[in-house]
């Protein structure tokens, strides 16, 4: 992918982002299709199963954000900065240590959500059949945590050297296979016995296994840009990844934690409110993988330019990417604000749950564009290798939404107060990350003499 690296360093910014983001966007866009399909399949089983999924989903999303966005983004950042500086041996070491880190985190998820899921979902208000469904789903899905972590780590390694095509191709093929398998196992297509709520979880584990197997074979035997070979433990390689990854993990916790807090708060309003929020809020969490299509390109392109000491160009790339995200997601947000049935009619639910979902989308929908732009700038900060201030923004979002939810429950405020709190958090993300771009981390080096290509 030498041609891609040359384009990242010297080509037109808009042309470069368009060329690299399009296949990446198509690949990552298949992830929302899996989410939509899973919600649709589960909705056919009734509101109890849908409420069970609502309890588990924040943690599935958290694992994906940690593996793809936090550690995956840190892996891409580290490898891309070494690649931009011409330090190939350091890039290879970073790749190997990224795999080790991924294995360690996957064990953490397996232990908690396979052996102790009941305590987690009880704390979120799960009871009776809803709790039982959440536990059963969790033990299957998180039993395959290793494959999820390795999928996003291996994909991040390839992106770090400018290869976005292969990860996108694997993601598209794997996700459509997962949808077909989930429908078969959940609803009993083709005469196969139905596994009920366990269907999507089983499909996730199987599809991720085969995606990981293909990527491993490809990296080891079919490409020459980076080598995945064992290295002795190297503190420098680990620190370079975790310097960005640790902050990314905190940021992932704040995003999923915000959803978990809102979910737990809405459980006080009944199953219909929880199911309605489950339908409406899926759009917010879907925004994250959609933004990832552009954001992960920003991570590698900013990282390579930072490694090559082209800070001004890196900053321009960040702003152009954020602008693209703002307008694309803005159209989606305004559509569901004024025409929520476009989204909600995809699912089967009762009248009351649908009304809660419409209320949520009407309040939060207009602010999706700010959330998307902010998240895109966060990916750019990963490429820079400095994410302290972006993480602070995420923490402030979690605290502000949590405070609103606390007051709403304590003083018996109407349910829309919780939704207004969510909307405030979305806006805070966009405005806060935009302000981070004016901070000291992005100050242009006065000695820089590179000419920007626009």
N, C-alpha and C positions, 0 to 999 in steps of 0.2 A: 504493500500500500504506500510505496514511496511517492507516487503521484499525488495521493491525498495529502500527505505531509507537506509537500511543496505547495499545494493549493492553500492549505491552512496557514502557511507562513507568508505567502506572497500573493495569493489570488484575491479576487474581488470578494469582500466580506459577504454580501448578499448572495452572490452566486455560490460561494462555498457552503453557506448555511443551508441554502435550498438543496444543493446536491447531496449533502451528507445527512440533512435532517429528514428528507423525504423517505428514503428506505428505512431509516431508524424510526420515523413516525409511524410508518405502516406496520413495522414489526411490533412496536410497543402498543399501538392501537388495538392489536389483537387481544391484549390483556383486558381492556374494558369489555370486550365481547364475551370473554370468559365470565366476568363478574355479572354481566347482564344475563347471560345464559343460566348461570347458577341460581341467581335470584328468581328467574322465570321458572326453572325446574322445581325449586323449593316451594315457590308460591302455589304450585299445583297441589302440594301436599297439605296446604292450609296455613292459617296464621300462627299456629303453635310452632311449626317447623320454621316459618319465616322469622319468628321472634328468637328461636334458637340460633339461627344464622346471624341475627343482629348482635348476639352476645359474642360470638366467635370472630366475626368479621374484623373488628378493630385490631385483633391480634394477628390474624392472617395478613392484614394490611401492614401492620407494624413489622412483621418479619420480612415482607417484600420490600418495604421502604429501607429497612436496615441493610438487607443483603444487596439490593440493587442500588439504592440511593446513597446510603451511608458508607458501608465498606466497599461496595462496588464503585461508587463515585470516587472514594479515596484511592482505590486501586488504579482506576483510570487516570486520576490526577497524578499519582506518583509515577506511573509508567510513562505518561505523556510528557511530564517535565523532564524526566531522564532522557527520553527519546529526543525532545527538542534540543537538549544540551549535548546530544551525541554520546551519552553514557549507556551503551547497550548492555553491558554486563550488570550495571545497577538496575536496569529495567528488568532483566531476567530474574535477578534476585527478588525484586519486588513482586513479580508474578508468583514465584514459589511461596513466598511468605504470605501472600494474599490467600492462597489456598489453605494454608495452615490456620490462618485466622478464621476463615469461613467454617472450617471443620469444628473449631472450638465453639463458635457461636451456635452452630447447629445443635450441638450436644446440649447447650444451655436451654434452647427452646424445647427440645425433646423431653428433657427431664421435667420441666415445669408443666408443660401442657399435655403430656402423656400420663404422668404419675400424679399430678396435683391439680387437675383442671376444675374439680368441684369447688375447691376453695376460691379459685379465681372468679368463677361465674356466680357463685353465691354472693360475693362481694359486689357484684354488678346488679343484683336484684333478681337473678334467675331462680325459679322455683319449679317444683313438680315436673311436668312433662317438658316444659321449655328447658329446664336445667338438664334433664336427662338427654335431650337431643343435642344440646351444646356439648356435653361431655363426650358423647359417642362420636360426633363429628370431629371434635378436637383431637381425640386420641388417634384417629386415622390420619388426619391431615398433618399433624405435627410429628407423627411417627416417621414421615418422610422429609423432615426438615433439612436433612443433609443434602438432598437433591435440589431443593430450592436454593440453598446457599451456594452450592457449587455451580448451578446454572448461571446465576447472576455474576458470580466471581469470574468464571471463565469468559463470559460475554464481556465483562469489564476489561479483562486482559486484552482481548482483541481490539476493543474500542481504543485502548490506550495507545495502540500503534496505528490508529486511523482506519481500522477495518470495521465498518458498521454494517456491511452487507451480510456477512455470514451470521452474526447474532440475530439480525432481523429475519433472515430466512428461517433460521431454527425456531425463533419465537412464533412466527406465523404458522408454520407447519405444526408445531407442538400444540399451540393454543386451539387450533381448529380440531386437532385430534382429541384434545381434552374435552372440548364441547360435545363432540359426537359421543365420546365414551361416557361423559357425565349424564347426558340425556338417556343413554341406553341403560345405565346402571341405576338411575334415579326413577325413571318412569317405566322401565321395562320394555324398551323398544326391541324390535326384532325377536320377540319371544323370550328375551333374557329375563331372569327373575329380578324383580326390583329390590334394590337395597335401601330405598327410601332416602332419608337425609344423608346417609353415608355415601351415596352415589358420587356426588361432586368431590368428596374428599378422596375416595379411592382413585377417581380419574386423575386428580391432581398429582398424586404420588406416582402413578404409572407413567404419565406423560412427561413429568419432570425427569424421571430416571432416564428415559430414552433421549431427551434433549441433552442431558449432561454427557451421556455416552458418546453422542455424535461430536459435541464440542471438544471433548477430550481427545478423540481420535484425530480431529481436524488440527488442533493445536500441536499435537505431538508429531504428526506425520505428513500434513498437507500444506503447511505454511512455513515461512522462513523468517518472518519479521521478529519473532520472539521465541525464546526457548523455555519450555516448562520442564525444568530438571531440578533435582534435589540440591539444596544448598545448606551449609551449616547455618544454624540460627545466627542471624545478623541483627543486632539491636538497631542499627541505622535503618535497615529496610523496614523493620517493624514500626519503628518510631515515625518514619516518613509517611507510612500508611495511616497509622493510628492518630497522628497529629491532626489529620483531617477527619479520619474515621470516627474518632471519639466524639468530636463535636457533631458529626453527622448522626451518630447514634442518639445523642441527646435530642437533636432536632427531630429525628424519627419518632422518639418517644413523645415529644410535645405534640406532633401532628396526630398520631394514633391516640395519645392520651386525651386530647381534646375531644375526639369522637367518643372515647370510652366514657368520659365525664358526662357528656351530653346524653349518651345512651342510658347510663345509670340514672340520670336525673329524670329522663322521660319515662322510665319504668314506673315512676310514681303516678303517672297519668294513665296507666293501663296498657294492655297488650295492643290495642288498636293504635294508640299513640306511638308505641315502640315500632310496630310494623309499618306505620305510615312514615316515620322518620327513616326507617330502614330503606324504604323505596326512594324517598327524596334525597337522602344524604348520599346514596350510592353515586349520584352524579358528582358530588364534591370530591369523593375519593377517586373516582374515575379520572378527574382532572389531573391528578398527580401522575399517573402513567402516561397520559397524553402529553403533558408538559415534559415528561422525561424524554420523549422523542426529540425535542429540541434541546432540552437542558443537558442531556448527556453528550450531545455534540459540542455544546458550549464548554463542558468540562475538558474534553480532549483538546479542542481548538485553543481555548484559553491556556491550558496547561502547556501545550507545545510552544505557544508564543511566549509564555512566561519563561520557559526553559531557554528559549532563544533570546531572552531579554528584550522582547518587543511588547512592552507593557501598554503603550498607547493603543496598539492594534488589538490587544487582548480586551481592553476596556470597550473599544468600539464594538467588538464582536458581542460582548455581553449585552450592551444596550439594544443592538439590532435584534438579537434573539428574544429579549424581553418584550420588545414591541410586537414582534410576530405573535408571541403567546397571548399578549393582551387582547389583540384583535380577534384571533381565532376563538379563544375561550369566551370572549365578550359576546360573540354571536350566539354561542351555545347558551350562555347564562341568560341573555335577554329572551331567547326563544322559550326557555322553560319558565321564565318569569311570567310571560304573557300567555303562553300556550302550554301549560304544564301537562295537559293530556297527551301531548306528543310523546312525552317520556313515560307517563304513568299508565297509559293504555297498553304498554308492552307487557304489563303484569296483571295477574289475576288477584284481586283483593276485594274486601268489602267496602261499602260506601264510606263509613266513618274513617277507616284507615286512609282512604284516598283523600279525604278532606284535610286530614293532618298533613299529608304529603304536599298538597297544594298550598297550604298555609306556609309550610317551610320554604318551598321553592319561591313563592312570591316575595318572601322577606330576604332570603339569602342569595337568590339567583343573580341580582344585579352586581354583586360583589365578587363573583367568581373570576372576573377578568383581573382584578387586582391581586387575588390570591395566586393566579397562574403566573402573572408577571413576576411577582415576588419569588415564587418557587424557581422560576427560570434563572433569576439572578443568583439564587442560592447555588445552583449548579455551577454557575460561572465562578463564584467564590471558591468552590471546591477546586476548580482548575487552578485558581490563584494560589491555593494552598493555605488560605487564611479565612477561617469561618467563625471567629469568636463573636463578632458583632451580629452576623446573621443568626447564630444560635440564640443569642440574647433576645432577638425579635421573636423567635419561636417560643421561648420561655414566657415572654410577656403575653403572647397570644393565649397560651394554656392558662396562665394565671387569671387573665381578664375574663375568659369564658367560664372558668371554674367559679370565679367570684359571682358572676351573674347567676349561674346555676344554683349556687348555694343560697343566695338571697331569694331566688324564685321558689325554692322548696321551703325555706324557713318562713317566708312571709306569704306563702300560698299565692304567688303571682300567677297570672294566666300563662298557658303554655307558650304563647307567642313571645314572651319575655326571653325564654331560652333561645328561641330562634333569632331574636335580635342580638343576643350575645354572640351567637355563632357568626352572624353577619359582620359584627364589629371585629371579630377575630380575623375574618377573611380580609377585610380592608386594612387592618393593622399589618398583616403580612406583606401586602404589596407596598404600602407606604414606607414601612420600616426597612425592607430590603432595598428599596430605591434610595433611601437616605444613606444606607451603608455604602453605596457606590461613591458617595462624596467624602467618605472617611479616609483615614490615613493609609489603609491597606491598598487603596487603588490610586494613590498619588503617583503621578507620572514622573519618571526619572528625567531630570532636566538634561542629563547628558545623552539621552537617547537620540539617535540620529536616523532611525529607520523611518522611511516614508510610508505612510499608510496607503494601501490599495483599496479604493472604494468602488 
